Protein backbone atom coordinates (compact mmCIF):
# COMPACT_ATOMS: atom_id res chain seq x y z
CA UNK A 1 0.00 0.00 0.00
CA UNK A 2 2.81 2.42 0.78
CA UNK A 3 5.35 1.19 -1.78
CA UNK A 4 5.01 4.10 -4.21
CA UNK A 5 5.37 6.65 -1.42
CA UNK A 6 8.45 4.95 0.03
CA UNK A 7 10.00 4.63 -3.43
CA UNK A 8 9.38 8.33 -4.02
CA UNK A 9 11.08 9.20 -0.73
CA UNK A 10 14.06 7.00 -1.56
CA UNK A 11 14.39 8.80 -4.93
CA UNK A 12 14.97 12.18 -3.26
CA UNK A 13 18.55 13.39 -3.74
CA UNK A 14 19.06 16.03 -1.08
CA UNK A 15 17.51 18.01 1.75
CA UNK A 16 16.10 20.62 -0.65
CA UNK A 17 14.26 17.99 -2.72
CA UNK A 18 13.05 16.37 0.48
CA UNK A 19 11.72 19.67 1.82
CA UNK A 20 9.95 20.44 -1.47
CA UNK A 21 8.35 17.00 -1.64
CA UNK A 22 7.16 17.00 1.97
CA UNK A 23 5.93 20.61 1.71
CA UNK A 24 3.74 19.51 -1.20
CA UNK A 25 2.69 16.22 0.39
CA UNK A 26 1.92 17.31 3.96
CA UNK A 27 0.19 20.11 5.76
CA UNK A 28 2.27 22.38 7.98
CA UNK A 29 0.70 20.70 11.02
CA UNK A 30 1.60 17.22 9.76
CA UNK A 31 5.22 18.28 9.20
CA UNK A 32 5.34 19.91 12.64
CA UNK A 33 3.96 16.75 14.25
CA UNK A 34 6.45 14.47 12.48
CA UNK A 35 9.33 16.78 13.31
CA UNK A 36 8.24 16.93 16.95
CA UNK A 37 8.01 13.13 17.19
CA UNK A 38 11.51 12.79 15.80
CA UNK A 39 12.81 15.40 18.28
CA UNK A 40 11.14 13.39 21.05
CA UNK A 41 12.84 10.22 19.81
CA UNK A 42 16.23 11.95 19.82
CA UNK A 43 15.71 13.26 23.33
CA UNK A 44 14.55 9.88 24.64
CA UNK A 45 17.62 8.30 23.05
CA UNK A 46 19.75 10.89 24.88
CA UNK A 47 18.15 9.82 28.16
CA UNK A 48 15.97 12.88 28.74
CA UNK A 49 12.94 12.39 30.98
CA UNK A 50 9.34 13.15 30.07
CA UNK A 51 9.28 16.52 31.86
CA UNK A 52 12.41 17.71 30.08
CA UNK A 53 10.96 16.64 26.74
CA UNK A 54 7.59 18.26 27.40
CA UNK A 55 9.31 21.51 28.35
CA UNK A 56 11.62 21.48 25.32
CA UNK A 57 9.15 20.34 22.66
CA UNK A 58 5.66 20.95 23.95
CA UNK A 59 4.81 17.34 23.05
CA UNK A 60 2.12 15.64 25.10
CA UNK A 61 2.94 12.80 27.46
CA UNK A 62 0.83 10.55 25.20
CA UNK A 63 3.04 11.41 22.21
CA UNK A 64 6.19 10.85 24.23
CA UNK A 65 4.84 7.52 25.45
CA UNK A 66 4.00 6.42 21.91
CA UNK A 67 7.46 7.39 20.60
CA UNK A 68 9.08 5.65 23.58
CA UNK A 69 7.08 2.51 22.85
CA UNK A 70 8.23 2.61 19.21
CA UNK A 71 11.84 3.10 20.27
CA UNK A 72 11.71 0.11 22.59
CA UNK A 73 9.30 -2.26 20.88
CA UNK A 74 8.79 -0.97 17.35
CA UNK A 75 10.34 -2.05 14.08
CA UNK A 76 13.59 -0.14 14.66
CA UNK A 77 12.95 2.79 12.35
CA UNK A 78 13.78 5.52 14.84
CA UNK A 79 16.86 3.67 16.12
CA UNK A 80 18.16 3.04 12.62
CA UNK A 81 17.94 6.70 11.65
CA UNK A 82 19.38 7.89 14.98
CA UNK A 83 22.32 5.51 14.66
CA UNK A 84 22.98 6.65 11.08
CA UNK A 85 22.94 10.28 12.25
CA UNK A 86 25.38 9.48 15.03
CA UNK A 87 27.77 7.75 12.63
CA UNK A 88 27.53 10.65 10.20
CA UNK A 89 28.10 13.26 12.92
CA UNK A 90 30.82 10.98 14.36
C-alpha positions as CSV (number, residue, x, y, z in Angstrom):
1,X,0.0,0.0,0.0
2,X,2.8,2.4,0.8
3,X,5.4,1.2,-1.8
4,X,5.0,4.1,-4.2
5,X,5.4,6.6,-1.4
6,X,8.4,4.9,0.0
7,X,10.0,4.6,-3.4
8,X,9.4,8.3,-4.0
9,X,11.1,9.2,-0.7
10,X,14.1,7.0,-1.6
11,X,14.4,8.8,-4.9
12,X,15.0,12.2,-3.3
13,X,18.5,13.4,-3.7
14,X,19.1,16.0,-1.1
15,X,17.5,18.0,1.8
16,X,16.1,20.6,-0.6
17,X,14.3,18.0,-2.7
18,X,13.0,16.4,0.5
19,X,11.7,19.7,1.8
20,X,10.0,20.4,-1.5
21,X,8.3,17.0,-1.6
22,X,7.2,17.0,2.0
23,X,5.9,20.6,1.7
24,X,3.7,19.5,-1.2
25,X,2.7,16.2,0.4
26,X,1.9,17.3,4.0
27,X,0.2,20.1,5.8
28,X,2.3,22.4,8.0
29,X,0.7,20.7,11.0
30,X,1.6,17.2,9.8
31,X,5.2,18.3,9.2
32,X,5.3,19.9,12.6
33,X,4.0,16.7,14.2
34,X,6.4,14.5,12.5
35,X,9.3,16.8,13.3
36,X,8.2,16.9,16.9
37,X,8.0,13.1,17.2
38,X,11.5,12.8,15.8
39,X,12.8,15.4,18.3
40,X,11.1,13.4,21.1
41,X,12.8,10.2,19.8
42,X,16.2,11.9,19.8
43,X,15.7,13.3,23.3
44,X,14.6,9.9,24.6
45,X,17.6,8.3,23.1
46,X,19.7,10.9,24.9
47,X,18.2,9.8,28.2
48,X,16.0,12.9,28.7
49,X,12.9,12.4,31.0
50,X,9.3,13.2,30.1
51,X,9.3,16.5,31.9
52,X,12.4,17.7,30.1
53,X,11.0,16.6,26.7
54,X,7.6,18.3,27.4
55,X,9.3,21.5,28.4
56,X,11.6,21.5,25.3
57,X,9.2,20.3,22.7
58,X,5.7,20.9,23.9
59,X,4.8,17.3,23.0
60,X,2.1,15.6,25.1
61,X,2.9,12.8,27.5
62,X,0.8,10.5,25.2
63,X,3.0,11.4,22.2
64,X,6.2,10.9,24.2
65,X,4.8,7.5,25.4
66,X,4.0,6.4,21.9
67,X,7.5,7.4,20.6
68,X,9.1,5.7,23.6
69,X,7.1,2.5,22.8
70,X,8.2,2.6,19.2
71,X,11.8,3.1,20.3
72,X,11.7,0.1,22.6
73,X,9.3,-2.3,20.9
74,X,8.8,-1.0,17.3
75,X,10.3,-2.0,14.1
76,X,13.6,-0.1,14.7
77,X,12.9,2.8,12.4
78,X,13.8,5.5,14.8
79,X,16.9,3.7,16.1
80,X,18.2,3.0,12.6
81,X,17.9,6.7,11.6
82,X,19.4,7.9,15.0
83,X,22.3,5.5,14.7
84,X,23.0,6.7,11.1
85,X,22.9,10.3,12.2
86,X,25.4,9.5,15.0
87,X,27.8,7.7,12.6
88,X,27.5,10.7,10.2
89,X,28.1,13.3,12.9
90,X,30.8,11.0,14.4
